[in-house]
């Protein structure tokens, strides 16, 4: 099972982008469109169009569509005292010692562009406002591994239920910033290409069994405890137990992502997804339980939300 990035639309003409905006508006019988409405029905990503024409509102205007009168607009603030005070209000509201750019975009009163242009870094702005820096910046001499960045991409991809964009990076969805990805991979597109190459590596279909002595000690301890309580059932479990497994119980990042992508980042039982309900947490579950001889392979794994996974336990459905 191999994954590919979505087609890059940098070379698409302005006319094609605007024509598709008008097509979606006609399809939905609407005089205006939100970015979410277009994302669900359009051919291109809304951030591609917004970047091309300098914003979503300007894109709609160029396409001859009307603008929503009730759209919220951010107020530009040149008074840093007022801006910093609003940052502290947002931090207090969220009960946090620091806030990300995404936090401020969602809850703040002003546009952050003026201050970012003035100070160049969100961490500097946090310091000026008397807030703590985000915990994602490493100290001097420390490095960030590619795998940490891949884990961050995977986390956001699962959360959004789609391929993340550079706009998601700028809006604070990621733990690491745009410059970090650029330093490692030469740019955001390079980061996505490296992630897909990593996920499609040949060693992600089967996880070999581990010889970890600590893990084996835990298994033996559980067996001995069960032997004392029920010797007959213990013999049955040992026959089907982990000693005959061909794969490791642990699920690596590559395999986990492949299973969730196959299941459209939704729970296979209830259909809930983090993309529509941020409280949903997805897990990877063995369909045939590991304790009953199930292997860690694509055909024996499924995506479940935490609630459904807790309810399933070791029951085979």
Buried (B, 14 or more C-beta within 10 A) or exposed (E): EEBEEEEEBEEBEEEEBBEBBBBBBEEBEEEBBBBEBBBEBBBBBBBBBBBBBEEBBBBBEBBEBEEEEEEEEEEEBEEBEEBBEBBEEBBEEBEEEBBBBBBBBEBBBBBBEBBBEEBEEBBBBBEBBEBEBBEBBEEEEEEBEEEBBBBBBBBBBBBBBBBBBBBBBBBBBBBBBBEBBBEBBEBBBEBBBBBBEBBBEEEBBBBEBBEEEEBEEEEEEBBEEBBEEEEEEBEEBBEBBBEEBEBBBEBBBBBBBBBBBBBEBBBBBEEBBBBEEEEBBBBBBBBBBBBEBBBBBBEBBBBBBBBBBEEBEEEEE
